[in-house]
Amino acid sequence: MADLYETLRMRIFTTFKVPLVAWLRPVIEVLDDDKCVMRVPLTRRSKNHVKSMYVGALCTGAEATVGVLVFQRIFR
């Protein structure tokens, strides 16, 4: 349930501040004190013409996980 709350919190923030992350619609699967596991779905928005994920989408997911960990530490 906490992961759903964090996913919604991240989506609301990114809708206004970082629209690309909101457009990719990542999902937080695991959020602990030490790690964050995020899934970026392979949809029309994130895959290229050879049916693999864009490097930009992968980097966006990696940066978003770091951002979620930082937000978790700040707002505790």
N, C-alpha and C positions, 0 to 999 in steps of 0.2 A: 504494500500500500504506500509506503514511503517513496518507492521508486516512481509510482504513478504521480504522486504529489510533486516530486522533483522534475519529472518530465513536463508536467503542466506548467510549473514555475519557469522552467527553461524556455518553453515555447512562448509563453506570454512575454518574457523579457526579450527574446530574440525577434519576435514579431516587430517590435518597435526599434530595436537597436541594431540587430544583425539579421536582416531579412533573408539572407542566403541560407542560414542555418534553419530558420523557420520553414523555408521553402522545401528543404530536403526532408523535414519531419523525422529527425532522429528520435530513438526511444532509449531511455536509460534502463538497462536491465539489472545491473548490480551497482549499488552505491554504498561504500563503506568509508571508514575514516582514511583508509590507505589506497583505495582503488575505486575507479569508476569504469564500468563496462557499458559502452553505448553501441547500439545497432543502428546503422544507416541502411534503410531498405533499398534494395536494388530495384528501382522503379524507372519509369520513363524519364524522370527528372534527373536521375543520377547515373544512368548508363549511356555509354557511347554507341557508335555504330557497329562495333564488334561485340556488343552485349557484355562488356565488362564495365566496371565502375570507373568514372572519371577520377583522375588523381586529385583534382580539386575537391571532389566530394569526400575522398578519404582524408585529405588534410583538414577539411572542415570538421569532420567527425573527431579527429584527433585533438584539434584545438578546442572543440566544444567540451570534451571530457575534462580537459585541464580547467576550463572555465567553470564547469560545474563543481569541481573539487574546491576551487578558490571561493566560489559563492557559498559553498557549504561551510567553509572555515570562517568566512567573514560574518555570515548571518547567524551564527550559533549563539 
